[in-house]
Amino acid sequence: MKKILMAFFITTSVTVFTGCASAPKNFTLDTFSGSRSDGVIEMGYLGGYGWVKNVNWAATGELASQRCRSWGYEDAERFGLGHAICIEDNGAGGAFKMCTTAKYTVEYQCTGKMIID
């Protein structure tokens, strides 16, 4: 029993540390969806649950602002803190269950007067 627990602990530790080591640094969120008429853009990523700490918020905000300007708005502002949902886990039960892939999204609100062509 001790050997099984030790093997499980080592496998879990390697998995956790490997996942953390592969987290991108200083990355920009992707555009997931948006609505010109509502002036809303949903930005996000699919990846590690804790990757949000590595997001380059300035570059992401600029990307959202560019999209809003292309729609005729003046700028964009981040709306809220965003949220993450686990879309894939390691299959373990109970206290050993860990999220391996999360979908993190945050909305940006286009601001300023919309110019209609």
MARDO-625594 format. One record per atom (N, C-alpha, C, O): residue in three letters; x, y, z. Coordinates in nm, 4 decimals. Each point is the difference from the previous one (the first is absolute). Layout:
N
['ALA'; [X; Y; Z]]
...
***
This chain:
117
['MET'; [0.0827; -0.1191; 0.0000]]
['MET'; [-0.0827; 0.1191; 0.0000]]
['MET'; [0.0875; 0.1261; 0.0000]]
['MET'; [-0.0308; 0.0981; -0.0678]]
['LYS'; [0.1398; -0.1021; 0.1444]]
['LYS'; [0.0893; 0.1158; 0.0044]]
['LYS'; [0.0607; 0.0270; -0.1375]]
['LYS'; [0.0149; 0.1154; -0.0405]]
['LYS'; [0.0206; -0.2239; -0.0320]]
['LYS'; [0.0591; 0.0174; -0.1330]]
['LYS'; [-0.1007; 0.0615; -0.0972]]
['LYS'; [0.0361; 0.0828; -0.0836]]
['ILE'; [-0.1609; -0.1234; 0.0950]]
['ILE'; [-0.1037; 0.0546; -0.0877]]
['ILE'; [-0.0209; 0.1485; 0.0285]]
['ILE'; [-0.0091; 0.0810; -0.0923]]
['LEU'; [0.0015; -0.0458; 0.2212]]
['LEU'; [-0.0178; 0.1404; 0.0359]]
['LEU'; [0.1198; 0.0839; -0.0433]]
['LEU'; [-0.0168; 0.1120; -0.0482]]
['MET'; [0.1372; -0.1653; 0.0651]]
['MET'; [0.1204; 0.0721; -0.0402]]
['MET'; [0.0019; 0.0203; -0.1520]]
['MET'; [0.0345; 0.1082; -0.0474]]
['ALA'; [-0.0713; -0.2107; -0.0282]]
['ALA'; [-0.0038; 0.0115; -0.1455]]
['ALA'; [-0.1037; 0.1041; -0.0425]]
['ALA'; [0.0242; 0.0790; -0.0912]]
['PHE'; [-0.1390; -0.0795; 0.1575]]
['PHE'; [-0.1043; 0.0984; -0.0301]]
['PHE'; [0.0484; 0.1413; 0.0308]]
['PHE'; [-0.0216; 0.0918; -0.0791]]
['PHE'; [0.0862; -0.0744; 0.1926]]
['PHE'; [0.0511; 0.1311; 0.0401]]
['PHE'; [0.1034; 0.0509; -0.1003]]
['PHE'; [-0.0041; 0.1169; -0.0383]]
['ILE'; [0.0941; -0.2004; -0.0036]]
['ILE'; [0.1040; 0.0401; -0.0955]]
['ILE'; [-0.0623; 0.0360; -0.1344]]
['ILE'; [0.0362; 0.1011; -0.0602]]
['THR'; [-0.1295; -0.1832; 0.0128]]
['THR'; [-0.0667; 0.0270; -0.1280]]
['THR'; [-0.0774; 0.1303; 0.0060]]
['THR'; [0.0060; 0.0804; -0.0931]]
['THR'; [-0.0781; -0.0592; 0.2011]]
['THR'; [-0.0774; 0.1231; 0.0161]]
['THR'; [0.0926; 0.1211; 0.0070]]
['THR'; [-0.0277; 0.1025; -0.0623]]
['SER'; [0.1354; -0.1130; 0.1363]]
['SER'; [0.0947; 0.1111; 0.0127]]
['SER'; [0.0614; 0.0350; -0.1345]]
['SER'; [0.0110; 0.1178; -0.0340]]
['VAL'; [0.0287; -0.2171; -0.0420]]
['VAL'; [0.0598; 0.0243; -0.1314]]
['VAL'; [-0.1019; 0.0671; -0.0912]]
['VAL'; [0.0332; 0.0939; -0.0724]]
['THR'; [-0.1570; -0.1417; 0.0758]]
['THR'; [-0.1052; 0.0593; -0.0821]]
['THR'; [-0.0235; 0.1454; 0.0368]]
['THR'; [-0.0091; 0.0853; -0.0883]]
['VAL'; [-0.0008; -0.0561; 0.2151]]
['VAL'; [-0.0251; 0.1373; 0.0454]]
['VAL'; [0.1155; 0.0908; -0.0373]]
['VAL'; [-0.0224; 0.1082; -0.0542]]
['PHE'; [0.1445; -0.1490; 0.0815]]
['PHE'; [0.1144; 0.0854; -0.0287]]
['PHE'; [0.0227; 0.0158; -0.1497]]
['PHE'; [0.0428; 0.1067; -0.0441]]
['THR'; [-0.0698; -0.2085; -0.0342]]
['THR'; [0.0137; 0.0111; -0.1446]]
['THR'; [-0.1028; 0.0972; -0.0543]]
['THR'; [0.0312; 0.0818; -0.0866]]
['GLY'; [-0.1539; -0.0901; 0.1369]]
['GLY'; [-0.1052; 0.0929; -0.0425]]
['GLY'; [0.0345; 0.1427; 0.0334]]
['GLY'; [-0.0236; 0.0896; -0.0811]]
['CYS'; [0.0789; -0.0659; 0.1984]]
['CYS'; [0.0374; 0.1351; 0.0391]]
['CYS'; [0.1154; 0.0515; -0.0847]]
['CYS'; [0.0035; 0.1176; -0.0361]]
['ALA'; [0.0905; -0.2054; 0.0045]]
['ALA'; [0.1170; 0.0409; -0.0767]]
['ALA'; [-0.0375; 0.0381; -0.1429]]
['ALA'; [0.0698; 0.0801; -0.0622]]
['SER'; [-0.1795; -0.1362; 0.0087]]
['SER'; [-0.0362; 0.0271; -0.1383]]
['SER'; [-0.0915; 0.1210; -0.0151]]
['SER'; [-0.0411; 0.0321; -0.1116]]
['ALA'; [0.0087; 0.0347; 0.2201]]
['ALA'; [-0.0869; 0.1175; -0.0075]]
['ALA'; [0.0705; 0.1117; -0.0760]]
['ALA'; [0.1148; 0.0323; 0.0306]]
['PRO'; [-0.1821; 0.0272; -0.1297]]
['PRO'; [0.0626; 0.1095; -0.0744]]
['PRO'; [0.0169; 0.1234; 0.0879]]
['PRO'; [-0.0768; 0.0216; 0.0937]]
['LYS'; [0.1755; 0.0569; -0.1241]]
['LYS'; [0.0259; 0.1237; 0.0737]]
['LYS'; [-0.0410; 0.1188; -0.0851]]
['LYS'; [0.0272; 0.0038; -0.1200]]
['ASN'; [-0.0926; 0.0931; 0.1824]]
['ASN'; [-0.0292; 0.1278; -0.0638]]
['ASN'; [-0.0754; -0.0173; -0.1322]]
['ASN'; [0.0408; 0.0559; -0.1018]]
['PHE'; [-0.1504; -0.1326; 0.1024]]
['PHE'; [-0.0730; -0.0249; -0.1235]]
['PHE'; [-0.1277; 0.0834; -0.0082]]
['PHE'; [-0.0530; 0.0465; 0.1009]]
['THR'; [0.0054; -0.0291; -0.2241]]
['THR'; [-0.1203; 0.0780; -0.0277]]
['THR'; [-0.1176; -0.0947; -0.0180]]
['THR'; [0.0128; -0.1047; -0.0635]]
['LEU'; [-0.1271; 0.1417; 0.1194]]
['LEU'; [-0.1196; -0.0819; -0.0160]]
['LEU'; [-0.0475; 0.0041; -0.1453]]
['LEU'; [0.0223; 0.0978; -0.0713]]
['ASP'; [-0.0883; -0.2059; 0.0290]]
['ASP'; [-0.0580; -0.0076; -0.1334]]
['ASP'; [-0.1420; 0.0551; 0.0023]]
['ASP'; [-0.0646; 0.0037; 0.1047]]
['THR'; [0.0170; 0.0387; -0.2207]]
['THR'; [-0.1387; 0.0425; -0.0124]]
['THR'; [-0.0848; -0.1247; -0.0213]]
['THR'; [0.0206; -0.0742; -0.0961]]
['PHE'; [-0.1164; 0.0513; 0.1864]]
['PHE'; [-0.0884; -0.1160; -0.0117]]
['PHE'; [-0.1288; 0.0350; -0.0738]]
['PHE'; [-0.0454; -0.0760; -0.0856]]
['SER'; [-0.0133; 0.1905; 0.1183]]
['SER'; [-0.1237; 0.0412; -0.0653]]
['SER'; [-0.0193; 0.1487; 0.0223]]
['SER'; [0.0756; 0.0634; 0.0736]]
['GLY'; [-0.1772; -0.0088; -0.1375]]
['GLY'; [-0.0295; 0.1407; 0.0186]]
['GLY'; [-0.1294; 0.0381; -0.0682]]
['GLY'; [-0.0523; -0.0736; -0.0837]]
['SER'; [0.0018; 0.1892; 0.1206]]
['SER'; [-0.1221; 0.0521; -0.0584]]
['SER'; [0.0178; 0.1491; -0.0256]]
['SER'; [0.0131; 0.0788; 0.0936]]
['ARG'; [-0.0126; -0.0411; -0.2208]]
['ARG'; [0.0157; 0.1421; -0.0349]]
['ARG'; [-0.1173; 0.0808; 0.0548]]
['ARG'; [0.0198; 0.1078; 0.0559]]
['SER'; [-0.1423; -0.1596; -0.0718]]
['SER'; [-0.1168; 0.0769; 0.0440]]
['SER'; [-0.0035; 0.0179; 0.1511]]
['SER'; [-0.0464; 0.1031; 0.0487]]
['ASP'; [0.0953; -0.2028; 0.0271]]
['ASP'; [0.0045; 0.0118; 0.1458]]
['ASP'; [0.1283; 0.0666; 0.0485]]
['ASP'; [0.0084; 0.0433; 0.1149]]
['GLY'; [0.0926; -0.0352; -0.2034]]
['GLY'; [0.1279; 0.0589; 0.0380]]
['GLY'; [0.0730; -0.0819; 0.1046]]
['GLY'; [0.0583; 0.0546; 0.0937]]
['VAL'; [-0.0620; -0.1877; -0.1103]]
['VAL'; [0.0620; -0.0904; 0.0973]]
['VAL'; [0.0922; -0.0972; -0.0729]]
['VAL'; [-0.0346; -0.0537; -0.1053]]
['ILE'; [0.1513; 0.0324; 0.1627]]
['ILE'; [0.0963; -0.0964; -0.0526]]
['ILE'; [0.0364; -0.0971; 0.1124]]
['ILE'; [0.0304; 0.0420; 0.1116]]
['GLU'; [-0.0337; -0.1709; -0.1415]]
['GLU'; [0.0404; -0.1013; 0.0973]]
['GLU'; [0.1397; -0.0480; -0.0365]]
['GLU'; [0.0224; -0.0539; -0.1084]]
['MET'; [0.0702; 0.0743; 0.2000]]
['MET'; [0.1391; -0.0416; -0.0188]]
['MET'; [0.0264; -0.1174; 0.0941]]
['MET'; [-0.0649; -0.0117; 0.1039]]
['GLY'; [0.1594; -0.0750; -0.1393]]
['GLY'; [0.0287; -0.1104; 0.0900]]
['GLY'; [0.1097; -0.0916; -0.0496]]
['GLY'; [0.0689; 0.0287; -0.0979]]
['TYR'; [-0.0546; -0.1401; 0.1683]]
['TYR'; [0.0969; -0.1032; -0.0371]]
['TYR'; [-0.0508; -0.1359; 0.0461]]
['TYR'; [-0.0848; -0.0097; 0.0886]]
['LEU'; [0.1382; -0.0943; -0.1502]]
['LEU'; [-0.0169; -0.1376; 0.0454]]
['LEU'; [0.1368; -0.0454; 0.0465]]
['LEU'; [0.0964; 0.0064; -0.0764]]
['GLY'; [-0.0863; -0.0515; 0.1983]]
['GLY'; [0.1299; -0.0428; 0.0517]]
['GLY'; [-0.0049; -0.0290; 0.1474]]
['GLY'; [-0.1029; -0.0421; 0.0528]]
['GLY'; [0.2124; 0.0643; 0.0127]]
['GLY'; [0.0109; -0.0270; 0.1424]]
['GLY'; [-0.0885; 0.0914; 0.0833]]
['GLY'; [-0.0208; 0.1164; -0.0341]]
['TYR'; [-0.0301; -0.1700; 0.1421]]
['TYR'; [-0.0942; 0.0729; 0.0841]]
['TYR'; [0.0610; 0.1286; 0.0557]]
['TYR'; [-0.0693; 0.1010; 0.0123]]
['GLY'; [0.1972; -0.1040; 0.0211]]
['GLY'; [0.0640; 0.1158; 0.0617]]
['GLY'; [0.0773; 0.0893; -0.0947]]
['GLY'; [0.0724; 0.0886; 0.0454]]
['TRP'; [-0.0855; -0.1089; -0.1761]]
['TRP'; [0.0772; 0.0786; -0.0957]]
['TRP'; [-0.0377; 0.1471; 0.0001]]
['TRP'; [0.0765; 0.0825; -0.0498]]
['VAL'; [-0.1925; -0.0473; 0.1045]]
['VAL'; [-0.0482; 0.1380; -0.0050]]
['VAL'; [0.1012; 0.0975; 0.0621]]
['VAL'; [0.0031; 0.1176; -0.0364]]
['LYS'; [0.0781; -0.1655; 0.1284]]
['LYS'; [0.0995; 0.0879; 0.0625]]
['LYS'; [0.1094; 0.0414; -0.0986]]
['LYS'; [0.0757; 0.0929; 0.0280]]
['ASN'; [-0.0663; -0.1608; -0.1433]]
['ASN'; [0.1027; 0.0310; -0.0996]]
['ASN'; [-0.0524; 0.0813; -0.1183]]
['ASN'; [0.0725; 0.0210; -0.0973]]
['VAL'; [-0.1967; 0.0245; 0.1045]]
['VAL'; [-0.0593; 0.0748; -0.1110]]
['VAL'; [0.0606; 0.1402; -0.0081]]
['VAL'; [0.0180; 0.0665; 0.1020]]
['ASN'; [0.0125; -0.0233; -0.2216]]
['ASN'; [0.0434; 0.1367; -0.0248]]
['ASN'; [-0.1279; 0.0817; -0.0206]]
['ASN'; [-0.0536; 0.0059; -0.1107]]
['TRP'; [0.0054; 0.0568; 0.2183]]
['TRP'; [-0.1279; 0.0701; -0.0041]]
['TRP'; [0.0054; 0.1236; -0.0885]]
['TRP'; [-0.1000; 0.0345; -0.0628]]
['ALA'; [0.2137; 0.0325; 0.0563]]
['ALA'; [0.0116; 0.1191; -0.0848]]
['ALA'; [-0.0156; -0.0380; -0.1476]]
['ALA'; [-0.0739; 0.0656; -0.0734]]
['ALA'; [0.1426; -0.1702; 0.0304]]
['ALA'; [-0.0088; -0.0444; -0.1399]]
['ALA'; [-0.1391; -0.0544; -0.0316]]
['ALA'; [-0.0519; 0.0223; -0.1094]]
['THR'; [-0.0085; -0.0934; 0.2043]]
['THR'; [-0.1354; -0.0522; -0.0202]]
['THR'; [-0.0996; 0.1144; -0.0122]]
['THR'; [-0.0884; -0.0035; -0.0856]]
['GLY'; [0.1020; 0.1047; 0.1704]]
['GLY'; [-0.0872; 0.1168; -0.0072]]
['GLY'; [0.0146; 0.0740; -0.1315]]
['GLY'; [-0.0983; 0.0483; -0.0561]]
['GLU'; [0.2205; -0.0395; 0.0073]]
['GLU'; [0.0241; 0.0669; -0.1286]]
['GLU'; [-0.0636; -0.0784; -0.1146]]
['GLU'; [-0.0561; 0.0593; -0.0921]]
['LEU'; [0.0646; -0.1922; 0.0972]]
['LEU'; [-0.0639; -0.0842; -0.1018]]
['LEU'; [-0.1522; 0.0212; 0.0002]]
['LEU'; [-0.0618; 0.0117; -0.1058]]
['ALA'; [0.0029; -0.0070; 0.2247]]
['ALA'; [-0.1441; 0.0248; 0.0109]]
['ALA'; [-0.0338; 0.1400; -0.0512]]
['ALA'; [-0.1004; 0.0179; -0.0688]]
['SER'; [0.1829; 0.0807; 0.1016]]
['SER'; [-0.0228; 0.1370; -0.0470]]
['SER'; [0.0066; 0.0085; -0.1523]]
['SER'; [-0.0797; 0.0705; -0.0618]]
['GLN'; [0.1742; -0.1419; 0.0015]]
['GLN'; [0.0108; -0.0017; -0.1457]]
['GLN'; [-0.1275; -0.0550; -0.0634]]
['GLN'; [-0.0498; 0.0538; -0.0989]]
['ARG'; [-0.0020; -0.1617; 0.1572]]
['ARG'; [-0.1243; -0.0585; -0.0525]]
['ARG'; [-0.1148; 0.0998; 0.0131]]
['ARG'; [-0.0780; 0.0180; -0.0936]]
['CYS'; [0.0676; 0.0462; 0.2089]]
['CYS'; [-0.1062; 0.0986; 0.0206]]
['CYS'; [0.0122; 0.1168; -0.0984]]
['CYS'; [-0.1003; 0.0455; -0.0551]]
['ARG'; [0.2227; 0.0027; 0.0331]]
['ARG'; [0.0197; 0.1096; -0.0951]]
['ARG'; [-0.0392; -0.0435; -0.1417]]
['ARG'; [-0.0544; 0.0795; -0.0767]]
['SER'; [0.0822; -0.2057; 0.0422]]
['SER'; [-0.0386; -0.0481; -0.1333]]
['SER'; [-0.1518; -0.0049; -0.0154]]
['SER'; [-0.0514; 0.0019; -0.1118]]
['TRP'; [-0.0201; -0.0083; 0.2240]]
['TRP'; [-0.1468; 0.0008; -0.0010]]
['TRP'; [-0.0559; 0.1416; 0.0088]]
['TRP'; [-0.1214; 0.0181; -0.0092]]
['GLY'; [0.2072; 0.0833; 0.0270]]
['GLY'; [-0.0463; 0.1378; 0.0072]]
['GLY'; [-0.0047; 0.0585; 0.1399]]
['GLY'; [-0.0415; 0.1147; 0.0165]]
['TYR'; [0.0824; -0.1892; 0.0842]]
['TYR'; [0.0052; 0.0527; 0.1363]]
['TYR'; [0.1351; 0.0665; 0.0226]]
['TYR'; [0.0905; -0.0120; -0.0826]]
['GLU'; [-0.0774; 0.0815; 0.1937]]
['GLU'; [0.1251; 0.0710; 0.0293]]
['GLU'; [0.1022; -0.0860; 0.0730]]
['GLU'; [0.1197; 0.0129; -0.0258]]
['ASP'; [-0.1635; -0.1006; 0.1166]]
['ASP'; [0.0941; -0.0751; 0.0842]]
['ASP'; [-0.0710; -0.1222; 0.0591]]
['ASP'; [-0.1130; -0.0315; -0.0375]]
['ALA'; [0.1803; -0.0363; 0.1298]]
['ALA'; [-0.0586; -0.1148; 0.0705]]
['ALA'; [0.0489; -0.0001; 0.1442]]
['ALA'; [0.1119; 0.0421; 0.0294]]
['GLU'; [-0.1977; -0.0900; 0.0593]]
['GLU'; [0.0350; -0.0147; 0.1414]]
['GLU'; [-0.0326; -0.1418; 0.0443]]
['GLU'; [-0.1020; -0.0573; -0.0382]]
['ARG'; [0.1911; 0.0026; 0.1196]]
['ARG'; [-0.0260; -0.1327; 0.0562]]
['ARG'; [-0.1200; 0.0095; 0.0926]]
['ARG'; [-0.0109; 0.0923; 0.0807]]
['PHE'; [-0.0782; -0.1884; -0.0934]]
['PHE'; [-0.1242; -0.0014; 0.0764]]
['PHE'; [0.0044; -0.1185; 0.0954]]
['PHE'; [-0.0248; -0.1136; -0.0405]]
['GLY'; [0.0561; 0.1395; 0.1663]]
['GLY'; [0.0054; -0.1063; 0.0996]]
['GLY'; [0.1344; -0.0708; 0.0036]]
['GLY'; [0.0945; 0.0375; -0.0694]]
['LEU'; [-0.0891; -0.1397; 0.1514]]
['LEU'; [0.1242; -0.0745; 0.0208]]
['LEU'; [0.0134; -0.1218; -0.0908]]
['LEU'; [0.1079; -0.0584; -0.0100]]
['GLY'; [-0.2150; 0.0204; -0.0549]]
['GLY'; [0.0020; -0.1199; -0.0814]]
['GLY'; [-0.0325; -0.1222; 0.0840]]
['GLY'; [-0.0180; 0.0089; 0.1215]]
['HIS'; [0.0109; -0.1231; -0.1885]]
['HIS'; [-0.0276; -0.1238; 0.0729]]
['HIS'; [0.0611; -0.1189; -0.0746]]
['HIS'; [0.0233; 0.0046; -0.1208]]
['ALA'; [0.0010; -0.1082; 0.1953]]
['ALA'; [0.0579; -0.1220; -0.0560]]
['ALA'; [-0.0908; -0.1177; 0.0314]]
['ALA'; [-0.0583; -0.0092; 0.1080]]
['ILE'; [0.0478; -0.0804; -0.2051]]
['ILE'; [-0.0707; -0.1256; 0.0230]]
['ILE'; [0.0912; -0.1139; -0.0423]]
['ILE'; [0.0738; 0.0107; -0.0979]]
['CYS'; [-0.0800; -0.1177; 0.1718]]
['CYS'; [0.0806; -0.1171; -0.0331]]
['CYS'; [-0.0704; -0.0772; -0.1110]]
['CYS'; [-0.1165; -0.0374; 0.0141]]
['ILE'; [0.1872; 0.0138; -0.1243]]
['ILE'; [-0.0601; -0.0759; -0.1087]]
['ILE'; [0.0599; -0.1397; -0.0135]]
['ILE'; [-0.0511; -0.0832; -0.0751]]
['GLU'; [0.1591; 0.0580; 0.1476]]
['GLU'; [0.0594; -0.1339; 0.0010]]
['GLU'; [0.0759; -0.0189; 0.1304]]
['GLU'; [0.0739; 0.0884; 0.0432]]
['ASP'; [-0.0927; -0.2056; 0.0199]]
['ASP'; [0.0741; -0.0271; 0.1228]]
['ASP'; [0.0809; -0.1279; -0.0156]]
['ASP'; [-0.0066; -0.0674; -0.1028]]
['ASN'; [0.0824; 0.0356; 0.2061]]
['ASN'; [0.0900; -0.1150; -0.0068]]
['ASN'; [-0.0706; -0.1336; 0.0215]]
['ASN'; [0.0644; -0.1046; -0.0072]]
['GLY'; [-0.1939; 0.1054; 0.0331]]
['GLY'; [-0.0756; -0.1232; 0.0163]]
['GLY'; [0.0069; -0.0613; 0.1377]]
['GLY'; [-0.0664; -0.1001; 0.0269]]
['ALA'; [0.1458; 0.1585; 0.0606]]
['ALA'; [0.0097; -0.0531; 0.1366]]
['ALA'; [-0.1238; 0.0421; 0.0789]]
['ALA'; [-0.0700; 0.0940; -0.0378]]
['GLY'; [0.0450; -0.1614; 0.1425]]
['GLY'; [-0.1154; 0.0325; 0.0819]]
['GLY'; [0.0394; 0.0684; 0.1292]]
['GLY'; [0.1162; -0.0021; 0.0406]]
['GLY'; [-0.2136; 0.0619; 0.0224]]
['GLY'; [0.0196; 0.0593; 0.1322]]
['GLY'; [0.1034; 0.1100; 0.0025]]
['GLY'; [0.0050; 0.0854; -0.0886]]
['ALA'; [0.0781; -0.0888; 0.1924]]
['ALA'; [0.1003; 0.1051; 0.0226]]
['ALA'; [0.1103; 0.0001; -0.1056]]
['ALA'; [0.0750; 0.0972; -0.0098]]
['PHE'; [-0.0634; -0.2039; -0.0694]]
['PHE'; [0.1070; -0.0097; -0.1002]]
['PHE'; [-0.0423; 0.0533; -0.1364]]
['PHE'; [0.0806; 0.0023; -0.0930]]
['LYS'; [-0.2063; 0.0408; 0.0801]]
['LYS'; [-0.0487; 0.0521; -0.1264]]
['LYS'; [0.0616; 0.1372; -0.0255]]
['LYS'; [-0.0043; 0.0881; 0.0858]]
['MET'; [0.0620; -0.0712; -0.2054]]
['MET'; [0.0620; 0.1271; -0.0368]]
['MET'; [-0.0437; 0.0385; -0.1402]]
['MET'; [-0.0164; -0.0858; -0.0867]]
['CYS'; [-0.0022; 0.2137; 0.0650]]
['CYS'; [-0.0348; 0.0510; -0.1318]]
['CYS'; [0.1266; 0.0019; -0.0865]]
['CYS'; [0.1019; 0.0567; 0.0395]]
['THR'; [-0.1090; -0.1186; -0.1567]]
['THR'; [0.1150; -0.0008; -0.0902]]
['THR'; [-0.0154; 0.1007; -0.1135]]
['THR'; [0.0997; 0.0479; -0.0541]]
['THR'; [-0.2242; -0.0151; 0.0173]]
['THR'; [-0.0252; 0.1009; -0.1024]]
['THR'; [-0.1182; 0.0856; 0.0432]]
['THR'; [-0.1071; -0.0513; 0.0327]]
['ALA'; [0.1279; 0.1809; -0.0331]]
['ALA'; [-0.1048; 0.0942; 0.0382]]
['ALA'; [-0.0276; 0.0946; -0.1158]]
['ALA'; [0.0857; 0.0239; -0.0851]]
['LYS'; [-0.2075; 0.0291; 0.0840]]
['LYS'; [-0.0354; 0.1076; -0.0930]]
['LYS'; [-0.0187; 0.1245; 0.0851]]
['LYS'; [-0.0909; 0.0076; 0.0826]]
['TYR'; [0.1790; 0.0904; -0.1043]]
['TYR'; [-0.0081; 0.1266; 0.0718]]
['TYR'; [-0.0509; 0.1055; -0.0978]]
['TYR'; [0.0518; 0.0123; -0.1110]]
['THR'; [-0.1523; 0.0631; 0.1519]]
['THR'; [-0.0514; 0.1067; -0.0856]]
['THR'; [-0.0200; 0.1284; 0.0806]]
['THR'; [-0.0271; -0.0028; 0.1200]]
['VAL'; [0.0413; 0.1133; -0.1892]]
['VAL'; [-0.0266; 0.1317; 0.0582]]
['VAL'; [-0.0610; 0.0862; -0.1102]]
['VAL'; [0.0396; -0.0084; -0.1163]]
['GLU'; [-0.1357; 0.0907; 0.1542]]
['GLU'; [-0.0652; 0.0860; -0.0979]]
['GLU'; [0.0605; 0.1397; 0.0002]]
['GLU'; [0.0403; 0.0526; 0.1037]]
['TYR'; [-0.0352; 0.0050; -0.2219]]
['TYR'; [0.0384; 0.1390; -0.0178]]
['TYR'; [-0.1199; 0.0738; -0.0581]]
['TYR'; [-0.0651; -0.0480; -0.0928]]
['GLN'; [0.0372; 0.1640; 0.1481]]
['GLN'; [-0.1102; 0.0836; -0.0471]]
['GLN'; [0.0568; 0.1103; -0.0881]]
['GLN'; [0.0886; 0.0744; 0.0422]]
['CYS'; [-0.1396; -0.0640; -0.1645]]
['CYS'; [0.0408; 0.1100; -0.0868]]
['CYS'; [-0.0579; 0.1291; 0.0569]]
['CYS'; [-0.1124; 0.0025; 0.0502]]
['THR'; [0.1905; 0.1036; -0.0587]]
['THR'; [-0.0413; 0.1276; 0.0585]]
['THR'; [0.0045; 0.1095; -0.1063]]
['THR'; [0.0627; -0.0154; -0.1048]]
['GLY'; [-0.1301; 0.1252; 0.1340]]
['GLY'; [-0.0047; 0.1121; -0.0936]]
['GLY'; [-0.1161; -0.0175; -0.0955]]
['GLY'; [-0.0628; -0.1056; -0.0070]]
['LYS'; [0.0369; 0.2107; -0.0651]]
['LYS'; [-0.1134; 0.0019; -0.0916]]
['LYS'; [0.0287; -0.0863; -0.1230]]
['LYS'; [0.1050; 0.0130; -0.0630]]
['MET'; [-0.1982; -0.1000; 0.0300]]
['MET'; [0.0157; -0.0853; -0.1182]]
['MET'; [-0.0354; 0.0801; -0.1253]]
['MET'; [-0.1066; 0.0609; -0.0088]]
['ILE'; [0.1973; -0.0626; -0.0865]]
['ILE'; [-0.0221; 0.0681; -0.1267]]
['ILE'; [-0.0569; -0.1019; -0.0979]]
['ILE'; [0.0637; -0.1018; -0.0272]]
['ILE'; [-0.1804; 0.1274; -0.0248]]
['ILE'; [-0.0640; -0.0925; -0.0928]]
['ILE'; [0.0258; 0.0495; -0.1423]]
['ILE'; [-0.0320; 0.1135; -0.0353]]
['ASP'; [0.0910; -0.2025; -0.0453]]
['ASP'; [0.0320; 0.0349; -0.1405]]
['ASP'; [-0.1225; -0.0078; -0.0867]]
['ASP'; [0.0075; 0.0257; -0.1201]]
***
